[in-house]
Amino acid sequence: METLTVTVDAQASPERVFAVLTDWPRHREWMLLTRAWVVEGDGHSRGSRLAAATGIGPLSFLDTMDVTGWRPPDEVEVRHTGRVVRGTGRFQVLPRPGGGSRILWEERLHLPFGVAGRIGWRVAGPLSAVFLRLSLRRLAALALRAP
């Protein structure tokens, strides 16, 4: 299992960031190359099921998830149940002293493809961190300006 953690500070309040973060159809506005939707449930409670398509055309994959933790406005956790992405994910939105919030995105992933997957992670891990951090910066900007 590999762990990937990124954090970004936002000027918006934790409540505002959490609201935008958990508006699943809005993921396409901030998460690079990804669109998400609710498959089952309301999307705002444990037991809800989500899906996200990441990539471009034939170079894309479907990430299915179960919401396993729901603690607004602080935290949402998912279990990745797809064929490619398996493991757990967690978003935390914490207040910062003086205002604003800190957004933390953590993924604990079971790597596919055995030894080849572990070797590939040496490149994919740091590259994924760059994409996640950029996406969180886009989330922070969106939360500040979005209604």
C-alpha positions, 0 to 999 in steps of 0.5 A, spaced: 500 500 500 502 506 498 500 513 501 499 520 497 498 526 501 497 533 499 495 539 503 493 546 500 491 553 504 485 556 502 482 563 504 475 560 504 472 558 510 472 550 512 464 550 511 464 553 504 470 549 501 467 542 504 460 544 500 464 545 494 468 539 495 462 535 496 458 537 490 460 531 486 458 534 479 462 540 480 469 536 481 469 537 473 470 544 475 477 543 479 479 536 479 484 535 473 481 531 467 475 528 472 468 528 472 464 525 478 457 523 480 452 520 485 451 513 483 446 511 489 444 515 495 444 522 496 452 523 496 452 526 503 452 520 507 455 514 509 453 508 504 452 513 498 456 510 492 460 515 487 463 514 481 468 518 477 471 518 470 478 520 470 483 521 463 481 523 456 478 518 451 481 511 451 486 513 456 481 514 462 478 509 467 472 509 472 473 510 479 468 507 483 467 509 491 463 508 497 462 513 502 465 510 508 466 517 513 461 523 513 463 529 518 461 535 515 464 540 515 471 537 516 472 530 513 469 525 508 472 518 507 471 514 501 473 506 499 475 506 492 472 499 489 474 500 482 478 495 477 484 500 477 484 504 483 483 500 490 484 503 497 481 509 501 481 516 500 480 522 505 479 529 504 479 534 511 478 541 511 481 544 517 480 551 520 486 556 520 488 560 525 486 567 523 481 565 518 481 560 511 482 553 511 487 548 510 485 542 505 488 535 506 487 530 501 490 523 502 490 517 498 492 510 501 492 505 495 493 498 493 497 498 487 495 494 481 500 490 476 504 487 482 512 489 481 510 493 475 505 497 479 510 498 484 516 500 480 511 505 476 509 508 482 516 511 483 514 516 477 506 516 478 506 517 485 510 524 485 506 526 478 500 524 482 502 529 487 503 534 483 496 533 479 492 533 486 496 539 489 494 543 482 487 540 483 486 543 490 489 549 488 483 550 483 478 547 489 481 553 493 480 558 488 473 556 486 470 555 493 472 563 494 469 565 488 463 560 487 456 561 490 
